[in-house]
Amino acid sequence: MKQTKSLLPVVSEEDINRYWDMQKTMLENDVFCAEDLLAPFTEEEKKLLLSPSRCDQIEALCHRKKDPIRRLFFTQNGEIVGFVMYCIYVSEDGKCFVLDFYVMPHLRCQGAGSAFFALFKEQAMREGAVYFELNTHCVRALRFWKRQGFLENGTDDAGVILLCLPPKEQGTFVRVEHPDLSDADILWQVRKLINGWRNKQGESAVTDEEMEQLCKSAAQGTASLLLVRRGYRVVGMRLMQDGMCKAEFVEPVFDCKAVERLLSACSEQ
């Protein structure tokens, strides 16, 4: 029997309530019990993720004018069987960050997840997405996303594995010398790259205290940071201290000769 799959926007109050019920099920049955790629969630973290305040924060982000969070139900033969929550940063470089992607257990391992992702990908690209990114907490999810074409791309600012479905075109890369680390947007991107480098070395994620020390060292001139950007996104960095390179990392998806040349040119100055 042919299964008809489609996407349904989460719009009405009834839709929103159903969405939050499904997300609670996803967290309790899939996320909290499958953290094989990171440390187990603490009870405090679980309470926070299930708290009304988090729901309120997300609802507010769904209604902001600039780059709102969006939600879609997955339907099969008219029945809601999953959902996706995502944000397309149209104002930046077209990154579509997938915050949640859920398909009910009885449909897994049957190609349903891949079919729904294909539908979602087409929809997101119509809405302005250029490429896709997400983080993952478990091996099963990691395997699924790799089957969709995603590549491991370092870690996020908390040290969790990032996956990226690359843009069709590399784009233009530019060099940024002595970036302003008081800019919160730049700082979290720098932190993400430092965590990518540390993960590659088999080290733990950078701490708040270490980031504060980096900012102080940069302000005092005892350390300098050289960045390569692709539009809004920082894709490569080189940390220099006492005339020596202490760390260098380029996101694997964007690692190419153009970025390498820009970092090398920086180091020669």
C-alpha positions, 0 to 999 in steps of 0.5 A, a space after each residue: 500500500 502506497 504511503 502518502 507523506 506530507 508536511 503540515 505547518 504548526 499554526 493553531 493553538 491545538 497544533 502547538 499543544 500537540 507539538 509540545 506533547 510530541 516533543 516531551 515524548 521525544 525528549 523522554 524516550 529518545 534523547 534522555 536515554 540515548 546520550 552515547 556521544 556525550 555525558 548523560 543529562 543531569 536531572 537539572 538539565 532534564 527539568 530545564 528542557 521540559 520546563 514551561 520557561 523553555 517552551 515560552 522561550 521557543 514560542 517567542 523565537 517562533 514569533 520574532 521578525 528576524 529569522 524565526 524558528 519554524 515547525 512542521 508536522 510530518 504526516 503519513 496518510 493524514 496522520 501526524 507521525 513526527 515533526 521538525 523544528 528549524 531556523 533558517 538564517 536568511 539574514 546571514 548566510 542561508 544556514 538552516 539549523 535543524 533543532 529537532 527532527 522526530 519520527 515515531 518509533 513504529 515508522 523507523 528503519 523503513 525509509 520514513 525518516 529519509 523521505 520526510 527529510 527529503 520533503 523538508 529539505 525541499 521546503 526549507 530551500 524554497 524558504 531560503 536555506 542554502 545549507 543545513 546544520 545540526 548537532 547530534 547526541 547519539 550514534 543511531 542519529 549520527 548514522 542516519 544523518 550521514 546517510 542523508 549526506 551530512 558530514 562531521 564538521 567539528 563541534 558546537 560551542 558546547 563541544 557536541 558533534 556538529 554535522 553539516 550538509 554543505 552548500 553547493 558552492 563554497 562561496 567567498 572567504 575573507 581574512 579577519 585579523 584581530 577580531 573583536 572578541 567583545 562581540 558575542 556573535 564572534 566569540 561563540 563562533 570562535 569558541 566553536 572552532 576552538 572546541 573543534 580543534 580540542 576535540 580533534 586533539 582528544 581534549 575536553 571542551 573549552 571552559 568559560 574561564 579559559 575563554 575569559 583568559 583568551 579575551 584578556 590575553 587578546 586585549 593585552 596583546 599577548 595573544 592574537 586570533 586570526 579568522 577566516 569567514 565565509 560571509 557571516 560564518 567563521 570557518 577557520 581560525 589560528 591562535 598565536 601566542 608568543 609568536 607561535 601557533 597554539 591552535 589552528 582549526 578549519 571546519 572540515 566542510 569548508 577546509 580548502 586551499 583558499 582557506 589555507 592560503 588565507 591562514 598562511 597569509 595571516 601567519 606571514 604578517 
